[in-house]
Amino acid sequence: MTHFPSPIRPGENQTHSTIHEDGMIIEKNLDIPLKDGVNVMRCDVFRPAAKGNEVEQYPVIMTMGPYGKDVPYSVFYARSYSELPDEQKSKWSAWEVPEPTYWTAQGYICIRVDEKGSGQSPGFLDTMSDSTSSNFAEAIEWAAVQPWSTGKIGLLGISYYAGSQWRVAARQPKGLACIIPWEGMADYYRDRVRHGGILSDGFIKFWQERQINHNQYGTPGSEGANANVNLPGLAPRPPNVEGILSPEQLRENRTDQTIDTAENEFLDDPYFSSRDYSLANIKVPMLSVANWGGINLHLRGNILGYLGAASTYKWLHCITGRHDLPFYLPEFVSLQLSFFNTFLKGKPDNDGRDWLKGPSTESGAVPPVTYTLRKGNPGFNKTEAERTFPVKTASAWPIPGTQYVDHFLTSEAKLVREAPQENSELTYKGLTGDSISFSTAPFEADTEVTGHPVLHCKVGIKADETGKVPKDMDIFATIRNFDAAGNEVFYTGTAGDPAGATKGWLRLSHRKLQPSSQPWLPVRSYTRKDLQPVEPDELYETVVEFWPTSLVVSAGGRLVVEVGPKDQQGCGITVHAHPKDRSEEKFGGLNRLVFGQSTKLVLPIIA
C-alpha cells in the first residue's frame, strides 16, 4: 500500500511557531521525531511564562489523539463549550483534554499531540492500533527528556484520550509517572466494538465520519457549514499547508473502523488480536474515573481496567453527569490536581487527601473506591440536581458484603423471589421482535443496587410460521427503574440523553464461559475456537453480563428488566444494526425464552 504524502523528515517542519500569550509560552507544531528516523508527530506545548532567562522545568500533562489539537472546543462542540466553567474556557481549549490556561497556572506543562496521520501530523492514520500506542510511548519518552520537563509525565483526558492511556501505560514508557483515564474504554473489542459479540456499528460510523475522517492530515480546509452546535465533530479547520490529498489518497492513507470492525468478528482475528494488551502490565499510580451513565461505551472499561491493573496505587471513582462536562467542574478538577500534585510534584496537598497512604479507608487516606449513588428522581442532564446525589466509599470493588439476590422471570411478566416450578416459555421474533418486560413487586423499603447484575436464562431458537429458522440468537437486555408513582427514573446518558439503569448483550454462539469467570462477571473469549453452535429446538442455559450500575430503588418503586432481540430504550446512537452482522438470513425466525429455576435476574444488593 502506498501512503501519501511522502514522510516528512525531522527538520523539514515549516509550521512551527512560538507564541507568548495568556501567561504562557506556546510552541505550535513542534516536531516529535519517531525512532524510525523517518516519521514525525506534531504537538503543541503550553508552558508557564518564564520568570527570567533560564528555562524552567515543570511536570507534563500529555494527551495524544486524532481530533485535531488545534480545533477549538468552541467550534468542535459549541453547546458543550458554552456550559463549561469560566476558568476552563479559553481560545486554547480543545475537546476532552485539559484546559492549558488553568493547568499552566498551577505549574504544569500541557502537551497536545496529533497522532500520526491526523491534524498536523503527517503519515498513515491507524486509530487505536498497536503502532499508535507505540508512537504515544515514544512521545512520552521524548517529553520526559526535554529541557523544560522535570521528567515526570502524567496523562489526563476523556474518552479517546483516556482509552489511549490504558494501552500506552501497559508499555511502561520511561517518564510516565501516573495516569487518570477519565471515562475511557479499556477493552477495544468488549467495551467498544462488539458488545457480547454483537457489532456496535452506530457509534463507530458517527465517530469515524464526524470526528476522524474530517481531521485527517491532508484534508482540505472546511467552512462552518457542516458544524452542528449540538453534536461534536465536523468543526471548521484550515487546510494542511504541506499539501492536500485527494479523496482517494485520503482513503488509502487511513484505516476505517466502520469497515474493519464489520469485516472482523472474532477476538483472535489479526485485526483485534493486534490491538490486545495486558492490563496487568500497568503499574503506575492510577485514578480510574467511570461514569454510571456510560452504559454503552466507556463504563465497563474504567471498572474492569481498575480491577485488571497491577498498580499498587490505584483508585476507582464513579461519577454521574453528561460525558463531557464533569471533567471540567471544580470539584473534579480539584481531584485531578490533588492526584497530580502528589505523583508529579511529590508535594503534600492541603485538601485532606493523602494519596501516599495508598488506597485505604484509614483516616486521611483516599478510599480505594468512591462512588456517587443515584438516589431519587431529579431528572436527567441536570448538573445541579446530580450534585445532590450522596457519595459513598468502599474498601474494594465489588463492594464487600454485597448480597446477590435472585429474581426469577415468569411467564406472567413478573420478577419474583421464589423460583417458579413452571417450564413454560414465551417466543418472539428474532432480529425485529418486541422486547418482553418483567417487573418486580414494589420494594418495601429504599434499596441500594450497586455492582454487576447478571441475567441467567434458558433460551433457544425455532422456526416461525413460514418455516424460517434462525442460525443464531442475539440477546439484548436493559434494567429500568420506576419510582413509587410509576414514573421511570431516567439517568443522564453519555450525550445528556435519557438512559436506563444499565444494559447487557450476548450473541448466543459466543456463550462459552472461561475459567476466569466470576458469578458476577461472565468472561468470554469471543474467539473462533470457542464459538458454539446454536441448533433449532435445543435449549441453552447461558448468562448475560450487565454493565455495572449504582442506584436506589425507592420504597414503593419497581425494577424492570427487558429482554429482546434488538436495541432498547437508552441506546442513543450506540445501535447494533449493521446489515452484515445482523441479517434476516441469520437471525430471522423465532427466539425462545423458557421459565423456571434457570431464568433469573441476579441483583447486587448493598445492605
RAWO-V746694 format. One record per run of one state. SS is the DSSP state (H for helix, E for strand, L for the rest). FROM is the first residue (numbers start at 1). TO is the last residue. If there is no record, write none. Layout:
ss=(SS SS)
from=(FROM FROM)
to=(TO TO)
//
This chain:
ss=(L E L E L E L E L H L H L H L E L H L E L E L E L H L E L H L E L H E L E L H E L E L H L E L H L E L H L H L H L E L H L E L H L H L E H L E L E L H L E L E L E L E L E L E L E L E L E L E L E L E H L E L E L H L E L E L E L H L E L E L)
from=(1 17 22 24 34 40 49 58 66 73 77 78 83 86 89 97 98 100 106 108 115 118 119 125 126 130 145 149 159 160 170 176 183 188 194 196 198 200 201 216 217 222 223 224 227 237 238 247 253 254 255 257 264 270 274 279 282 285 292 299 309 314 320 326 329 330 344 354 355 358 365 366 369 375 383 387 390 395 403 410 414 417 425 430 436 441 447 452 454 463 474 483 488 489 491 493 498 500 502 508 511 518 519 521 522 528 531 539 547 549 554 558 565 584 588 590 595 600 607)
to=(16 21 23 33 39 48 57 65 72 76 77 82 85 88 96 97 99 105 107 114 117 118 124 125 129 144 148 158 159 169 175 182 187 193 195 197 199 200 215 216 221 222 223 226 236 237 246 252 253 254 256 263 269 273 278 281 284 291 298 308 313 319 325 328 329 343 353 354 357 364 365 368 374 382 386 389 394 402 409 413 416 424 429 435 440 446 451 453 462 473 482 487 488 490 492 497 499 501 507 510 517 518 520 521 527 530 538 546 548 553 557 564 583 587 589 594 599 606 607)
//
